[in-house]
Amino acid sequence: MNRPATSPTGLRERKKAQTRRTIQEEALRLFLSQGYDNTTVDEIARAAGVSSMTFFRHFPTKESVVESDDYDPFIASLIEQRPPEEAPLTALHRALGEGLAAVYATDREALLVRTRLILRTPALRARLWENQHATEEMLTGALAARSGQEPDLALRVTAAAALAALTATLTFWVEGDGEADLPTLVNEAFTTLDR
């Protein structure tokens, strides 16, 4: 489930991206069929047709094969493209909505599986805070870059609130087995924040 900020242009970069994607796809398939805890890195590497060393070149840990994606740079670029006069919450709403719609259109099932795994696997859930904090910092930085200001408390609170809304929405979506339209749910969540 990789949505790069820009597509790799050289043959080597494309091959690396494809290898990374194959490893993630095989990992998700194995996690679904035999469970996260019952799947080893060696099994993932074998299923992806790579060595364990190649796996670790792309992912430092088994957890990272589920957590890793290129969404943050993609979302950051969408935020930075929003008009500077737009309110920060509106900019986040529109950028996250646009980015999520693109991901949802191409990787809906992988997004559902990955989010479900993270929510249901204690080892992955434990790392959620660390990842959330990094994403919050990225959102704050992108908002600051867009407006040419320092990342002040107001931007941090806005980014944190937007991320909390997105997390609650993803959790709600997974609890409903992905039946609802996720972009619509995200719009509802941001409408709630904006009240």
N, CA, C and O of each residue as an XYZ file, in Angstrom:
780
protein
N       0.836     -1.170      0.000
C       0.000      0.000      0.000
C       0.884      1.236      0.000
O       0.979      1.947      1.001
N       1.498      1.472     -1.077
C       2.386      2.623     -1.172
C       1.846      3.610     -2.177
O       1.647      3.279     -3.345
N       1.616      4.793     -1.729
C       1.205      5.885     -2.613
C       2.336      6.891     -2.565
O       2.369      7.738     -1.672
N       3.286      6.816     -3.528
C       4.415      7.729     -3.466
C       4.021      9.152     -3.794
O       3.063      9.409     -4.524
N       4.796     10.077     -3.226
C       4.582     11.489     -3.531
C       4.832     11.727     -5.010
O       4.127     12.513     -5.642
N       5.811     11.066     -5.553
C       6.057     11.080     -6.983
C       6.440      9.671     -7.377
O       7.034      8.948     -6.578
N       6.117      9.268     -8.581
C       6.459      7.937     -9.037
C       7.946      7.852     -9.299
O       8.539      8.798     -9.818
N       8.576      6.702     -8.940
C       9.989      6.550     -9.236
C      10.210      6.606    -10.744
O       9.442      6.024    -11.510
N      11.249      7.300    -11.166
C      11.446      7.497    -12.597
C      12.449      6.534    -13.200
O      12.233      6.059    -14.315
N      13.532      6.227    -12.513
C      14.544      5.338    -13.061
C      14.147      3.882    -12.905
O      13.321      3.536    -12.061
N      14.748      3.030    -13.736
C      14.456      1.603    -13.689
C      14.777      1.029    -12.309
O      13.999      0.249    -11.760
N      15.911      1.413    -11.759
C      16.309      0.912    -10.446
C      15.291      1.306     -9.375
O      14.913      0.480     -8.543
N      14.850      2.561     -9.392
C      13.873      3.021     -8.404
C      12.539      2.300     -8.566
O      11.881      1.961     -7.582
N      12.148      2.070     -9.817
C      10.884      1.356    -10.060
C      10.969     -0.084     -9.561
O      10.015     -0.604     -8.981
N      12.120     -0.728     -9.789
C      12.295     -2.103     -9.319
C      12.271     -2.168     -7.794
O      11.665     -3.071     -7.216
N      12.929     -1.210     -7.144
C      12.919     -1.166     -5.680
C      11.501     -0.970     -5.158
O      11.086     -1.631     -4.206
N      10.764     -0.064     -5.783
C       9.383      0.192     -5.358
C       8.521     -1.053     -5.562
O       7.682     -1.373     -4.720
N       8.725     -1.752     -6.677
C       7.951     -2.964     -6.942
C       8.299     -4.068     -5.941
O       7.415     -4.775     -5.459
N       9.578     -4.209     -5.635
C       9.990     -5.209     -4.647
C       9.355     -4.905     -3.296
O       8.835     -5.799     -2.629
N       9.401     -3.664     -2.906
C       8.813     -3.232     -1.626
C       7.315     -3.534     -1.600
O       6.789     -4.043     -0.610
N       6.646     -3.218     -2.688
C       5.199     -3.457     -2.769
C       4.891     -4.955     -2.713
O       3.948     -5.373     -2.040
N       5.683     -5.755     -3.416
C       5.480     -7.206     -3.407
C       5.660     -7.769     -2.003
O       4.868     -8.600     -1.559
N       6.690     -7.322     -1.310
C       6.915     -7.774      0.068
C       5.706     -7.423      0.933
O       5.227     -8.263      1.694
N       5.210     -6.195      0.822
C       4.048     -5.792      1.627
C       2.810     -6.609      1.269
O       2.075     -7.038      2.158
N       2.575     -6.825     -0.009
C       1.396     -7.586     -0.426
C       1.454     -9.020      0.092
O       0.460     -9.548      0.590
N       2.624     -9.644     -0.029
C       2.767    -11.018      0.456
C       2.648    -11.079      1.973
O       2.058    -12.014      2.513
N       3.199    -10.095      2.656
C       3.081    -10.055      4.117
C       1.613     -9.970      4.529
O       1.170    -10.713      5.405
N       0.865     -9.076      3.905
C      -0.559     -8.939      4.240
C      -1.312    -10.231      3.956
O      -2.161    -10.643      4.747
N      -1.005    -10.876      2.824
C      -1.661    -12.130      2.479
C      -1.382    -13.191      3.548
O      -2.293    -13.890      3.991
N      -0.114    -13.301      3.957
C       0.245    -14.280      4.985
C      -0.366    -13.930      6.342
O      -0.842    -14.816      7.052
N      -0.357    -12.664      6.700
C      -0.951    -12.258      7.978
C      -2.432    -12.617      8.014
O      -2.945    -13.056      9.043
N      -3.113    -12.431      6.893
C      -4.536    -12.769      6.826
C      -4.756    -14.270      6.925
O      -5.686    -14.715      7.597
N      -3.913    -15.055      6.264
C      -4.146    -16.496      6.218
C      -3.678    -17.228      7.471
O      -4.298    -18.212      7.872
N      -2.585    -16.763      8.103
C      -2.079    -17.517      9.252
C      -1.891    -16.687     10.511
O      -1.443    -17.206     11.534
N      -2.228    -15.397     10.448
C      -2.108    -14.534     11.617
C      -0.770    -13.824     11.662
O       0.242    -14.339     11.188
N      -0.782    -12.638     12.237
C       0.431    -11.824     12.311
C       1.510    -12.518     13.136
O       2.647    -12.656     12.684
N       1.158    -12.953     14.341
C       2.143    -13.549     15.240
C       2.688    -14.877     14.720
O       3.801    -15.266     15.074
N       1.926    -15.570     13.892
C       2.352    -16.871     13.373
C       3.135    -16.773     12.069
O       3.513    -17.797     11.501
N       3.380    -15.575     11.594
C       4.092    -15.374     10.331
C       5.496    -14.862     10.622
O       5.680    -13.925     11.399
N       6.479    -15.487      9.991
C       7.869    -15.062     10.192
C       8.346    -14.217      9.012
O       7.762    -14.243      7.929
N       9.405    -13.480      9.249
C      10.025    -12.694      8.179
C      10.521    -13.615      7.076
O      10.399    -13.286      5.896
N      11.080    -14.770      7.446
C      11.555    -15.719      6.430
C      10.415    -16.169      5.517
O      10.600    -16.293      4.307
N       9.245    -16.412      6.091
C       8.090    -16.816      5.280
C       7.664    -15.692      4.335
O       7.337    -15.936      3.174
N       7.672    -14.477      4.840
C       7.306    -13.329      3.996
C       8.299    -13.189      2.847
O       7.903    -13.027      1.692
N       9.582    -13.251      3.167
C      10.621    -13.116      2.138
C      10.480    -14.210      1.089
O      10.536    -13.934     -0.110
N      10.298    -15.450      1.533
C      10.148    -16.572      0.600
C       8.936    -16.358     -0.315
O       9.027    -16.558     -1.526
N       7.810    -15.954      0.264
C       6.594    -15.731     -0.531
C       6.782    -14.602     -1.538
O       6.204    -14.632     -2.625
N       7.593    -13.602     -1.175
C       7.840    -12.460     -2.069
C       8.954    -12.746     -3.072
O       9.206    -11.939     -3.967
N       9.624    -13.895     -2.925
C      10.693    -14.248     -3.852
C      11.972    -13.462     -3.624
O      12.725    -13.201     -4.562
N      12.215    -13.083     -2.370
C      13.425    -12.332     -2.029
C      14.093    -12.992     -0.820
O      13.510    -13.862     -0.173
N      15.299    -12.573     -0.533
C      15.995    -13.075      0.651
C      15.542    -12.293      1.885
O      14.951    -11.218      1.776
N      15.831    -12.853      3.051
C      15.534    -12.130      4.295
C      16.326    -10.833      4.354
O      15.846     -9.826      4.874
N      17.549    -10.863      3.814
C      18.373     -9.660      3.800
C      17.704     -8.562      2.958
O      17.728     -7.388      3.328
N      17.112     -8.954      1.832
C      16.392     -7.979      1.002
C      15.186     -7.440      1.757
O      14.899     -6.244      1.694
N      14.478     -8.309      2.470
C      13.355     -7.849      3.292
C      13.828     -6.739      4.220
O      13.213     -5.676      4.294
N      14.935     -6.995      4.933
C      15.415     -6.029      5.926
C      16.020     -4.778      5.297
O      16.153     -3.758      5.975
N      16.386     -4.831      4.032
C      16.811     -3.610      3.345
C      15.626     -2.671      3.135
O      15.784     -1.450      3.121
N      14.458     -3.243      2.976
C      13.247     -2.446      2.737
C      12.487     -2.128      4.024
O      11.870     -1.069      4.138
N      12.533     -3.045      4.990
C      11.766     -2.901      6.231
C      12.637     -3.319      7.413
O      13.094     -4.461      7.455
N      12.879     -2.429      8.370
C      13.772     -2.774      9.482
C      13.204     -3.826     10.443
O      13.962     -4.508     11.132
N      11.875     -3.959     10.491
C      11.230     -4.912     11.397
C      10.001     -5.509     10.720
O       9.534     -5.005      9.698
N       9.489     -6.585     11.300
C       8.251     -7.174     10.787
C       7.102     -6.183     10.930
O       6.244     -6.097     10.052
N       7.080     -5.437     12.028
C       6.016     -4.449     12.233
C       6.007     -3.403     11.128
O       4.946     -2.968     10.680
N       7.191     -3.006     10.695
C       7.279     -1.914      9.718
C       6.715     -2.289      8.356
O       6.362     -1.403      7.578
N       6.620     -3.581      8.048
C       6.034     -3.973      6.762
C       4.544     -3.622      6.730
O       3.975     -3.406      5.660
N       3.925     -3.566      7.899
C       2.516     -3.172      7.985
C       2.394     -1.657      8.093
O       1.516     -1.054      7.476
N       3.269     -1.051      8.871
C       3.160      0.379      9.167
C       3.667      1.279      8.052
O       3.164      2.389      7.872
N       4.643      0.818      7.313
C       5.332      1.683      6.347
C       4.479      1.977      5.125
O       3.859      1.087      4.542
N       4.468      3.221      4.763
C       3.860      3.646      3.511
C       4.460      4.995      3.147
O       5.206      5.595      3.920
N       4.125      5.443      1.982
C       4.646      6.727      1.517
C       3.573      7.803      1.552
O       3.647      8.790      0.820
N       2.571      7.607      2.411
C       1.455      8.545      2.452
C       1.836      9.894      3.032
O       1.376     10.925      2.542
N       2.670      9.909      4.072
C       2.988     11.185      4.716
C       3.576     12.206      3.744
O       3.107     13.344      3.712
N       4.595     11.841      2.945
C       5.110     12.836      1.988
C       4.051     13.250      0.957
O       3.998     14.407      0.541
N       3.220     12.301      0.556
C       2.148     12.582     -0.401
C       1.162     13.591      0.193
O       0.806     14.577     -0.451
N       0.726     13.332      1.428
C      -0.213     14.236      2.103
C       0.439     15.590      2.361
O      -0.195     16.629      2.176
N       1.703     15.586      2.787
C       2.413     16.851      3.037
C       2.433     17.715      1.786
O       2.223     18.926      1.862
N       2.685     17.099      0.633
C       2.714     17.886     -0.608
C       1.335     18.446     -0.938
O       1.227     19.563     -1.443
N       0.279     17.682     -0.657
C      -1.081     18.181     -0.898
C      -1.415     19.344      0.035
O      -2.070     20.301     -0.377
N      -0.969     19.266      1.288
C      -1.209     20.360      2.239
C      -0.480     21.616      1.778
O      -1.050     22.707      1.769
N       0.778     21.453      1.397
C       1.585     22.603      0.990
C       1.047     23.275     -0.271
O       1.325     24.450     -0.513
N       0.276     22.538     -1.078
C      -0.310     23.106     -2.298
C      -1.602     23.878     -2.028
O      -2.092     24.588     -2.905
N      -2.150     23.744     -0.832
C      -3.385     24.456     -0.507
C      -3.094     25.954     -0.422
O      -1.986     26.346     -0.059
N      -4.077     26.795     -0.754
C      -3.864     28.249     -0.698
C      -3.494     28.707      0.713
O      -4.091     28.243      1.684
N      -2.524     29.605      0.841
C      -2.084     30.041      2.169
C      -3.174     30.759      2.966
O      -3.131     30.768      4.196
N      -4.146     31.358      2.284
C      -5.206     32.074      3.006
C      -6.296     31.127      3.532
O      -7.166     31.551      4.293
N      -6.255     29.868      3.136
C      -7.243     28.892      3.587
C      -6.996     28.560      5.063
O      -5.848     28.412      5.483
N      -8.050     28.445      5.834
C      -7.917     28.096      7.250
C      -7.195     26.754      7.383
O      -7.421     25.853      6.575
N      -6.333     26.608      8.389
C      -5.567     25.365      8.537
C      -6.430     24.102      8.583
O      -6.086     23.104      7.948
N      -7.543     24.125      9.321
C      -8.393     22.939      9.387
C      -9.000     22.623      8.026
O      -9.108     21.455      7.652
N      -9.393     23.644      7.288
C      -9.935     23.439      5.942
C      -8.865     22.865      5.023
O      -9.140     21.965      4.230
N      -7.649     23.384      5.128
C      -6.541     22.873      4.309
C      -6.288     21.396      4.606
O      -6.094     20.597      3.690
N      -6.293     21.042      5.886
C      -6.104     19.636      6.253
C      -7.257     18.778      5.748
O      -7.041     17.694      5.207
N      -8.469     19.261      5.924
C      -9.650     18.531      5.467
C      -9.550     18.244      3.966
O      -9.729     17.107      3.529
N      -9.267     19.270      3.197
C      -9.224     19.103      1.736
C      -8.043     18.235      1.299
O      -8.198     17.374      0.433
N      -6.866     18.453      1.891
C      -5.685     17.673      1.505
C      -5.829     16.206      1.917
O      -5.551     15.303      1.128
N      -6.264     15.978      3.154
C      -6.455     14.598      3.602
C      -7.574     13.926      2.817
O      -7.477     12.749      2.469
N      -8.629     14.672      2.541
C      -9.725     14.120      1.744
C      -9.274     13.724      0.352
O      -9.605     12.641     -0.131
N      -8.514     14.606     -0.297
C      -8.014     14.317     -1.646
C      -7.048     13.133     -1.632
O      -7.140     12.234     -2.469
N      -6.132     13.143     -0.682
C      -5.155     12.058     -0.596
C      -5.798     10.727     -0.277
O      -5.478      9.709     -0.890
N      -6.707     10.739      0.687
C      -7.377      9.507      1.066
C      -8.256      8.981     -0.064
O      -8.342      7.769     -0.261
N      -8.900      9.863     -0.798
C      -9.720      9.426     -1.937
C      -8.855      8.723     -2.980
O      -9.273      7.720     -3.559
N      -7.651      9.245     -3.223
C      -6.738      8.616     -4.187
C      -6.296      7.240     -3.691
O      -6.271      6.278     -4.458
N      -5.952      7.151     -2.420
C      -5.525      5.876     -1.833
C      -6.692      4.894     -1.826
O      -6.529      3.724     -2.171
N      -7.854      5.370     -1.437
C      -9.052      4.539     -1.352
C      -9.407      3.964     -2.724
O      -9.821      2.810     -2.832
N      -9.244      4.764     -3.754
C      -9.581      4.314     -5.111
C      -8.638      3.222     -5.603
O      -9.047      2.349     -6.369
N      -7.384      3.263     -5.171
C      -6.405      2.302     -5.694
C      -6.041      1.195     -4.711
O      -5.685      0.096     -5.137
N      -6.121      1.454     -3.415
C      -5.644      0.497     -2.411
C      -6.638      0.276     -1.281
O      -6.230      0.060     -0.139
N      -7.923      0.327     -1.571
C      -8.942      0.231     -0.531
C      -8.777     -1.023      0.330
O      -8.766     -0.942      1.559
N      -8.650     -2.170     -0.317
C      -8.569     -3.427      0.430
C      -7.308     -3.490      1.289
O      -7.360     -3.930      2.437
N      -6.186     -3.056      0.741
C      -4.939     -3.055      1.517
C      -5.050     -2.102      2.706
O      -4.567     -2.410      3.796
N      -5.681     -0.955      2.503
C      -5.881     -0.001      3.598
C      -6.728     -0.624      4.701
O      -6.424     -0.474      5.884
N      -7.781     -1.316      4.315
C      -8.655     -1.976      5.286
C      -7.888     -3.049      6.055
O      -7.960     -3.106      7.282
N      -7.160     -3.894      5.339
C      -6.414     -4.984      5.972
C      -5.345     -4.433      6.908
O      -5.214     -4.892      8.043
N      -4.585     -3.456      6.440
C      -3.518     -2.886      7.268
C      -4.082     -2.224      8.525
O      -3.555     -2.419      9.620
N      -5.132     -1.456      8.371
C      -5.709     -0.773      9.528
C      -6.269     -1.789     10.511
O      -6.097     -1.647     11.721
N      -6.935     -2.808      9.999
C      -7.475     -3.867     10.857
C      -6.338     -4.564     11.619
O      -6.446     -4.797     12.823
N      -5.260     -4.891     10.917
C      -4.114     -5.534     11.572
C      -3.541     -4.663     12.689
O      -3.263     -5.150     13.785
N      -3.371     -3.391     12.406
C      -2.813     -2.476     13.407
C      -3.714     -2.406     14.635
O      -3.227     -2.430     15.765
N      -5.014     -2.320     14.421
C      -5.946     -2.201     15.544
C      -6.071     -3.488     16.350
O      -6.345     -3.444     17.549
N      -5.872     -4.635     15.701
C      -6.093     -5.925     16.365
C      -4.825     -6.617     16.852
O      -4.908     -7.636     17.537
N      -3.670     -6.091     16.517
C      -2.409     -6.738     16.888
C      -1.697     -5.903     17.947
O      -1.273     -4.783     17.667
N      -1.562     -6.436     19.160
C      -0.954     -5.652     20.241
C       0.417     -5.055     19.892
O       0.684     -3.901     20.229
N       1.276     -5.810     19.232
C       2.612     -5.289     18.890
C       2.520     -4.085     17.961
O       3.320     -3.156     18.069
N       1.558     -4.094     17.058
C       1.384     -2.975     16.123
C       0.679     -1.806     16.796
O       1.029     -0.647     16.572
N      -0.310     -2.115     17.616
C      -1.034     -1.063     18.334
C      -0.099     -0.292     19.256
O      -0.237      0.921     19.418
N       0.851     -0.999     19.859
C       1.795     -0.355     20.772
C       2.656      0.678     20.058
O       3.087      1.655     20.671
N       2.909      0.472     18.777
C       3.733      1.414     18.015
C       2.909      2.532     17.386
O       3.459      3.460     16.793
N       1.601      2.440     17.518
C       0.722      3.425     16.891
C       1.021      4.842     17.374
O       1.034      5.772     16.568
N       1.260      5.023     18.664
C       1.514      6.361     19.198
C       2.743      6.977     18.549
O       2.718      8.139     18.145
N       3.822      6.199     18.447
C       5.052      6.704     17.831
C       4.784      7.161     16.393
O       5.231      8.231     15.980
N       4.063      6.353     15.650
C       3.745      6.703     14.262
C       2.805      7.907     14.196
O       2.960      8.774     13.335
N       1.841      7.958     15.101
C       0.903      9.083     15.140
C       1.645     10.382     15.419
O       1.364     11.414     14.809
N       2.594     10.320     16.345
C       3.355     11.521     16.689
C       4.144     12.020     15.477
O       4.174     13.221     15.209
N       4.775     11.114     14.754
C       5.537     11.509     13.562
C       4.614     12.121     12.511
O       4.976     13.108     11.870
N       3.430     11.547     12.331
C       2.476     12.086     11.364
C       1.971     13.453     11.813
O       1.811     14.356     10.992
N       1.722     13.606     13.095
C       1.286     14.909     13.623
C       2.348     15.977     13.368
O       2.021     17.098     12.976
N       3.607     15.637     13.586
C       4.705     16.571     13.317
C       4.759     16.928     11.828
O       4.986     18.084     11.469
N       4.550     15.931     10.972
C       4.557     16.167      9.531
C       3.421     17.106      9.137
O       3.630     18.041      8.363
N       2.218     16.861      9.665
C       1.070     17.722      9.352
C       1.326     19.152      9.816
O       1.043     20.105      9.089
N       1.862     19.300     11.025
C       2.170     20.627     11.563
C       3.195     21.331     10.686
O       3.033     22.506     10.355
N       4.244     20.617     10.312
C       5.283     21.197      9.456
C       4.756     21.608      8.094
O       5.126     22.661      7.574
N       3.895     20.785      7.514
C       3.327     21.111      6.202
C       2.418     22.334      6.290
O       2.424     23.179      5.395
N       1.637     22.429      7.365
C       0.790     23.614      7.553
C       1.641     24.867      7.705
O       1.323     25.913      7.138
N       2.718     24.761      8.468
C       3.608     25.908      8.676
C       4.282     26.314      7.367
O       4.375     27.503      7.060
N       4.750     25.339      6.598
C       5.411     25.636      5.320
C       4.441     26.314      4.351
O       4.822     27.224      3.615
N       3.201     25.868      4.359
C       2.185     26.421      3.462
C       1.939     27.888      3.754
O       1.756     28.688      2.837
N       1.934     28.239      5.029
C       1.609     29.614      5.400
C       2.839     30.470      5.672
O       2.722     31.675      5.897
N       4.019     29.854      5.653
C       5.247     30.603      5.897
C       5.414     31.041      7.343
O       6.107     32.020      7.620
N       4.788     30.329      8.258
C       4.904     30.690      9.668
C       5.577     29.564     10.445
O       5.761     28.461      9.932
N       5.935     29.857     11.674
C       6.516     28.845     12.554
C       5.409     27.898     13.023
O       4.251     28.302     13.131
N       5.760     26.645     13.301
C       4.748     25.708     13.800
C       4.364     26.030     15.246
O       4.951     25.502     16.191
N       3.375     26.899     15.399
C       2.954     27.342     16.728
C       1.938     26.371     17.339
O       1.588     25.353     16.741
N       1.482     26.711     18.532
C       0.542     25.853     19.247
C      -0.750     25.657     18.459
O      -1.275     24.545     18.406
N      -1.262     26.711     17.853
C      -2.522     26.603     17.103
C      -2.400     25.577     15.973
O      -3.310     24.774     15.765
N      -1.279     25.600     15.243
C      -1.090     24.628     14.160
C      -0.940     23.215     14.716
O      -1.453     22.258     14.136
N      -0.241     23.087     15.835
C      -0.073     21.761     16.448
C      -1.415     21.189     16.911
O      -1.697     20.008     16.708
N      -2.227     22.024     17.524
C      -3.540     21.571     17.995
C      -4.425     21.203     16.807
O      -5.138     20.201     16.850
N      -4.381     22.001     15.763
C      -5.177     21.715     14.565
C      -4.749     20.390     13.946
O      -5.592     19.568     13.588
N      -3.442     20.183     13.820
C      -2.934     18.931     13.252
C      -3.319     17.741     14.130
O      -3.729     16.697     13.621
N      -3.187     17.897     15.445
C      -3.534     16.813     16.367
C      -5.027     16.483     16.294
O      -5.405     15.312     16.299
N      -5.865     17.500     16.226
C      -7.312     17.281     16.137
C      -7.675     16.587     14.827
O      -8.502     15.675     14.812
N      -7.058     17.017     13.735
C      -7.328     16.394     12.435
C      -6.899     14.933     12.439
O      -7.613     14.069     11.929
N      -5.737     14.659     13.015
C      -5.246     13.283     13.073
C      -6.131     12.419     13.969
O      -6.398     11.261     13.648
N      -6.584     12.975     15.084
C      -7.504     12.239     15.959
C      -8.809     11.929     15.227
O      -9.346     10.828     15.351
N      -9.313     12.890     14.470
C     -10.541     12.669     13.694
C     -10.326     11.580     12.650
O     -11.189     10.725     12.451
N      -9.179     11.613     11.986
C      -8.877     10.607     10.966
C      -8.739      9.223     11.596
O      -9.239      8.240     11.049
N      -8.068      9.142     12.734
C      -7.891      7.860     13.423
C      -9.233      7.292     13.873
O      -9.498      6.103     13.694
N     -10.075      8.135     14.455
C     -11.406      7.687     14.882
C     -12.225      7.216     13.685
O     -12.963      6.235     13.777
N     -12.093      7.916     12.567
C     -12.831      7.553     11.356
C     -12.358      6.215     10.812
O     -13.175      5.367     10.454
N     -11.044      6.017     10.747
C     -10.506      4.740     10.269
C     -10.944      3.591     11.174
O     -11.289      2.514     10.690
N     -10.930      3.818     12.478
C     -11.368      2.793     13.428
C     -12.843      2.460     13.206
O     -13.214      1.287     13.166
N     -13.674      3.471     13.065
C     -15.107      3.281     12.806
C     -15.316      2.503     11.507
O     -16.152      1.602     11.442
N     -14.548      2.858     10.475
C     -14.648      2.205      9.168
C     -14.282      0.730      9.272
O     -14.976     -0.121      8.715
N     -13.199      0.418      9.979
C     -12.764     -0.972     10.144
C     -13.782     -1.756     10.961
O     -14.079     -2.906     10.636
N     -14.321     -1.150     12.020
C     -15.326     -1.826     12.843
C     -16.565     -2.179     12.031
O     -17.265     -3.138     12.356
N     -16.841     -1.419     10.982
C     -17.952     -1.708     10.078
C     -17.524     -2.549      8.891
O     -18.227     -2.598      7.881
N     -16.375     -3.215      8.998
C     -15.819     -4.074      7.946
C     -15.635     -3.356      6.618
O     -15.697     -3.980      5.559
N     -15.411     -2.055      6.671
C     -15.122     -1.306      5.456
C     -16.313     -1.126      4.537
O     -16.153     -0.796      3.362
N     -17.509     -1.342      5.068
C     -18.712     -1.237      4.237
C     -19.032      0.204      3.849
O     -19.465      0.464      2.726
N     -18.824      1.128      4.761
C     -19.139      2.538      4.485
C     -18.097      3.131      3.545
O     -16.986      2.615      3.427
N     -18.462      4.201      2.889
C     -17.540      4.906      2.003
C     -16.609      5.756      2.864
O     -17.047      6.715      3.499
N     -15.324      5.403      2.883
C     -14.373      6.078      3.760
C     -14.245      7.570      3.474
O     -14.250      8.349      4.427
N     -14.129      8.018      2.227
C     -14.060      9.463      1.997
C     -15.274     10.221      2.549
O     -15.131     11.340      3.041
N     -16.449      9.626      2.471
C     -17.645     10.258      3.033
C     -17.537     10.348      4.552
O     -17.895     11.364      5.148
N     -17.043      9.282      5.172
C     -16.855      9.304      6.628
C     -15.849     10.375      7.047
O     -16.042     11.049      8.059
N     -14.779     10.532      6.272
C     -13.776     11.558      6.583
C     -14.410     12.943      6.502
O     -14.161     13.792      7.358
N     -15.223     13.172      5.484
C     -15.926     14.459      5.378
C     -16.823     14.696      6.587
O     -16.871     15.803      7.122
N     -17.536     13.652      7.019
C     -18.398     13.782      8.201
C     -17.574     14.124      9.439
O     -17.978     14.961     10.246
N     -16.424     13.480      9.588
C     -15.572     13.731     10.756
C     -15.077     15.172     10.772
O     -15.092     15.822     11.818
N     -14.641     15.675      9.622
C     -14.148     17.053      9.582
C     -15.279     18.059      9.741
O     -15.068     19.141     10.290
N     -16.459     17.724      9.274
C     -17.616     18.592      9.494
C     -17.903     18.682     10.990
O     -18.233     19.752     11.502
N     -17.777     17.558     11.684
C     -17.961     17.547     13.134
C     -16.920     18.427     13.820
O     -17.255     19.186     14.729
N     -15.660     18.332     13.393
C     -14.596     19.161     13.976
C     -14.836     20.646     13.747
O     -14.492     21.477     14.588
N     -15.418     20.966     12.623
C     -15.574     22.370     12.221
C     -16.772     23.044     12.879
O     -16.973     24.246     12.704
N     -17.567     22.295     13.630
C     -18.762     22.873     14.271
C     -18.397     23.739     15.430
O     -19.276     24.302     16.081
